Amino acid sequence: MMNERKPGIIRDIAPFNVRGLAIPYAEFVPKLYNLCKSLGFESGYIMPSRAFCSDENQGFPIILISKHFGTFPFDHGRVGGIIATDRHGPHAGHGEDSVIVQASHVGYDPATSVFGYCRRPKMHGDCISSSCGKISHVIQPYLDQYIFARQRIFLHRTDTGDHLITVKDSFIDFDTKPVTDGLVLRLHKVVKTTADNRIVPVATHCTSHTYEVSEDFRKRIDSTGYTWKGGVGEAINGHLCADLFFFRENLHETDDSVLLERNLIEFMPVIVTHKSPALKAAKINIQMEFARTVESIRRGTDYEGKNLLYVAGLNIDISAYQNYPETTYFVPWAAHVQLKDACPTEYIHPLEQEQLYTKLMQQSTINADQISLKDEIDRMLRAPRYDIYTPR
């Protein structure tokens, strides 16, 4: 009996909408607090936790969380908005009810409408840098490889009407010498195969091979209005789409950011071909982290018998523009709800993006329980000076 080929199982990412779903943090945090109250969380006993990057533009969201929840939030995060799941226990032990807000972040410059960058007001001049720097650092090596491949794969047409592609050898997974490190072209999606299912070049060069493209690929290129060039042709450029290649290599990162790279590597072709790679990477990381963290909560015991609301989303850092100060918006993605009493069936599954957004928008932006940070600091300044000593 012949062995049947196992069907390929594709892992995909869900649509992550931003337009129309972004909430200014000054509105999001009181709505989050009131959502907790509506779920039965006890005022004065809610312990928030945040998993943000350490960038300075994440500071105002943390201040707002402190103001509305009445305490500085627990730190649940690593670089890139990664959740430190080994901190569930300590967080759970710091309050009767627990809230986690997890967000990767991306900059947005309103002057250019470009994602991935923000202005640094504490630097001289008009300083613009990447935001989040860690996400940008992780994806840059792959982006460099993609840009290089776009320039070293060529489309051309012969005088006899054959449509060809010339590919640098380092991008080709030869049976005798597969690619071990770098971008791999999915050649079977691009070129013709023989009757016995082999891929045979029509010409061999010192550093590349030339193949006749398949009819499907030619039609795909033609449908874009592309005009094939004669001679050496021209670089494939933007026609090197995400489904035509993948990356095979050891991870670059050696510190905590390797967790971020692991989340992104599978989807790196989608990221590097996107108009805003940093934005796409942040969205994907949020989805991967949410699934991993919910699994860790459900399989663990740290939050047993407690009210817990875990909300994941995207922080958009908006640079100062004209006379308006810098600010941050939150785009909700999904939420896990766990109640210490009987949990309603509507929370058996996580709240999806539209559900979560609707629940948040139903809440008031008025929080009667919020504290005055100024008053709290004044109270500290008026407190007696304690005589602190070390016992013998």
Buried (B, 14 or more C-beta within 10 A) or exposed (E): EEEEEEEEEEEEEEEBBBEEBBBBBBBBBBBBBBBBBEBEBEBEEBBBBBBBBEBEBBEBBBBBBBBBBBBEBBBBBBBBBBBBBEBBEBBBEEBBBBBBBBBBBBBBBEEEEBBBBBBBEEEEEEEBEBBBBBBBBBBBBBBEBBEBBBEBBBBBBBEEEEBBBBBBBBBBBEEEEEBEEBBBBEBEBBBBEEEEEEBEBBEEEEEBBBBBBBEEBBEBBEEEEBEBEEEEBEBBEEBBEBEBBBBEBEBBBEEBBBBBBBBBBBBBBBBBBBEBBBBBBBBBBBBBBBBBBBEBBEEEEBBEEBBBBBBBBBBBBBBBBEEEEBBBBBBBBBBBBBBBEEEEEEBEEBBEBEBBBEBBEEBEBEBEBBBEEEEEEEEEEEEEEEEEEEEE
